[in-house]
Amino acid sequence: MDIVIREALAAEYGTLGEITAQAYLGDGLLTFGEDDPYLVRLRDVAGRAADGVILVAATGDGRILGGVAFAAPGSPLCDIAGPGEAEFRMLAVAREGRGRGAGEALVRACADRARAIEGVRRLVLSTTDDMTGAHRIYERLGFVRTPERDWEPVPGLPLLTYGLEL
């Protein structure tokens, strides 16, 4: 399957928001399921687009398989990025796009964007312990765990961190 990585169109934000929400729900990543307050943020692609770049993985005929938010240094989207670091967030791929390289292509695109920014020397991310499929992608691409940066955005939700030296 040919996969194209490109910036999302505003008309695609709703589709990507639902893919993101369903990926997190389907993988059992939301403590309160359909009632989890984080669903609002997962669906708010327009909000992320105001502070970063939204990339999508699309088929040759334009069907959206997944997406990710890329945050340049200083972006309000950054949770853990410090000076000289870019970050990506909310990587999600629809069930039908999994195992076809969409997630890896999105992560590679984030790394390429980070490399293109003068002064950026590292790409960072946060993930949950349950996101083992994503961990395999990160490690295959050279990301290294940075446990000294692990954190909890809310009590009881530990996030693991990874970094890629550029």
Secondary structure by P-SEA (a helix, b strand, c coil): cccccccccccaaaaaaaaaaaaaaaaccccccccccccccccaaaaaaacbbbbbbbccccccccbbbbbcccccccccccccccccccccccccccccaaaaaaaaaaaaaaaaccccccccccccccaaaaaaaaaaabbbbcccccccccccbbbbbbbbcc
